Amino acid sequence: MYKAVIFDMDGTILDTITDITDSVNYALARMGERHDFTADRVKLCFGSGIRADMEKTLALSRGCSDGDLEWVGDTIFLSRFGFTEEDVDRLESIFNPYYTAHSRIHTGPYEGIEPLLQKLKENHILTAVASNKNDGDVRNLSDALFPGLFALSMGNSPAIHRKPAPDMIDGILEKLGVQRNEAVYVGDSEVDIETARNSHVPCISVSWGFRTVEFLENHGASFIVHTPKELAALLLNHE
């Protein structure tokens, strides 16, 4: 049995996309950009850390296709859509405080997540959160929505390299006193798959989050579960 399970937050344990979408559309409106995007499109922009998320959001507002959003900031440069780094700074400065103030309006745990975490705790399995969401938001949401269920929660901050760098996972394992072969990482995106690979821990992908099963398979997902109950069985029966 695993000694520790590390979870991503957005799209894995928390259904945050409605509050994120509302905040994205608000920030875009403040900048005079198109601001009528649905949750299904906005979720494609999020998961790589706030800076990259804002870059993709700006690209979306200027007509970037869903298929190309994955590559904005990597092989597709922001300049292709007529934006500058200053534009990204401005969007981030509007989005961050608005989202923090409105992050718990529609947000809540996915059905079955709280019983899963309780079951892990009953079996003396340590749990933690590693998220590219801003650290303050991660801690606030963890404390408010999962009181007493996580040994620690860690989000994006200047003090640590964001996922898919292994730093968060390394730090969590060290603080928990758990070896890599005793832990598993659970997430919903390609960033999580790469994070686990870079951290040399196994990864379980979930299908209810921000990415489709086909997308996860295309990015090398080893295990995909479709319900928290299925995830619980996999975690508790691991030898």
N, C-alpha and C positions, 0 to 999 in steps of 0.2 A: 504494500500500500504506500502511496506517496506520503511524504511527511509535510509537503507544502504545495499549495496550488496558488499560482499568481494569475490574477485576472486583469484583462483590459477593462476599461469602464464603459465608454460610449459604444453602444451596439452590442455589448457583451453581457453586462449585468444591469445596465440602466438604459431605458428607452428615452433618450435625450433629444431625439431628432426634431420634435415639434418646437421645443424651446430654442434649439439652435437655428432652425429655419426661420422662426419669427424674428430672431435677433439679426440674422443675416439680411433679411429683407428690410428691416429697420435701418441697418447700417448702410446698405446700398441706396436706400431712399434718401438718406441724409447726404449722400454724395452725388445725388442726381442721376443715379444709374437705374437700369431696369431692376425691379424689386418685387416680382410676382412669382418667385420660384417655389416649386413644390418640394416637399420633404424628400421625395425619391431622387430629385436632382441634387439637392443640397448635400445629401449624405455622401455623394460621390466626391465632394470637395474636402471631406473631413477625415482625419485619422493620422495625418503626418506631422502634427504640431501646428500651433496657431499661425505661424508665419506662412508656412506652405498652404494651410487651409485658406488664408486670406488671399494668397496669390491665385489659387484655383477659383475662389469665389469671384474675384475680379474678372478672370478669364470667362467664367460662366456668364457673367453679366454682359460680356461683349461678344457672345455667340459661340464660345468654345463648345464643341460637341462633347457628349457624354463620354465617348470613347477616348477622346484626347485629354480629358481632364486629368487622367492618371499621370500624364507626362509633363504637365505644366510645371515649370521650375526645374525640370530635369533635361529632357531633350527638346522640349518646347519652351522657348523663352517668353517671359512676360511681355517683352517689347513687341512681340507679334500682335498683341491685342491693344497696343497703344498706351500701356500703363508704365509707370515708373515705380521705383522703390518708395518714393515719397507718397505715391497713391496707396501703396500697401500699408505704409505707416499710418496714414490717415484712416483707412478702413479699420485697421486693428484698434486704433485709439477710440473709435466709435463703438465697435463691436464688443470689446472686452468689458467695459463697465456696464453696458446695457445687458449683456448676457449674464454677468455675475448677479445683477439685480433681478433678473427674470429667469433664473436657471431652474426654479422648482415649481413653475406654474403647471406644466403638463408632465414633467419628468417623474418617473417612478421605476421601480425594479420590474424587469420582465417577469411575467407570471412563472412561478416555479423557482425563481432565483433565491428568494429568502429561505424556503425550505431546504434547498440545496446547501446553502451556507450553514444553516443550522445543523444539517446532517453531518457535514464535514467537521464542524466544531465538536459534535457529539463523539465523533470518531478520532478526536485529538489531532486532526489535520489542520495545520496552520494555513491561513489564507491572507493574501495581500493584494493590493491594487497597484498596477503600473500603467500609467496613462499619459498620453501626449497632451491631454487637456491641461490648462494652467494649474499649477500646484494648489493654489488657494481654492479654486473651484473643486478640485478632486477631494481635498480634505473636507471641505464644507459639505459636499454631497455625501461622502462616506459617513461622516459623523451624523448627519441628519437622517439619512435613509437606511443606514446599516449599523446602527449603534451596537458596539460590542462584538461585531462579527468579523472585523478585519484586524489582524495583528498590526498592520501598518498600511498606509496609503501614500503613494508617491506620484507626483505629477511633473509637468514640464516646468523647469526653472533655469535661470542662468547658471546655476551651480552644477548642472548635470547635463550630459548630452542626451538629447531626446531619442526615443526609439526611431529607427531600428538599431541604434547603437546599443551595446549590451549593458551599459552603465547602470540603468535602473534595475535590471534583473540582478546584476552582480551585487549591487548595494543591498537589495532586499534579501538575497540569499545570505549575505554576510551578517546582516542584522538579525535574521531569523536563526542563524546557526545551522543552516541546511545545505547539504552538498547538492551539486547539480543533478546527480543521478537519483536524487530523492525528491525532485521537484518537477512540476509541469506548468506550462504557460497556456492560458486559454484566451483566445481573442477572436475577432470577427473580420480581420482585414489582412491584406497582403503585408502591411507593416508589421503585424503581429507574427506572421509566419517568418518573416525575415529577422525579427527581433529574437525569436526563439532559436533560429539557426545560428545567429551571431553569438548567442549566449550559451550555446551547446546544451540546451534543454529541449525536451520534446514539446510539441505544440498540438493542441486540440483546437480546431476551428469550429465556430458556431454559425449556423445558417440563418439565424433570426436577426442579424444585425445590419450593418451598413453595406455589405457586399453580398452578391448572389453566390449560389453554390458553384455555378460555372466559372465565375471570376476567381473564387478561391481555388478551384481545381486547376485553373490555368496558371496560378501562382504557386503551385506545388504543395497544396494542403495535403497532409498525410492522413489526418483523421478529421472528419466533419460530422458533428452531431446536430440533430434537428430539434431537440427539446432539452430543457434542463434535467428532466427525468433520465433521459438517455445519457446525458453528461454525468449525472450522479452515479449511475451504474458503472460507467467507464472508470471514473475516479476511485470509487470505493472497492472495485473488484480488481484493481491493478495489483499485480504481484511483482 
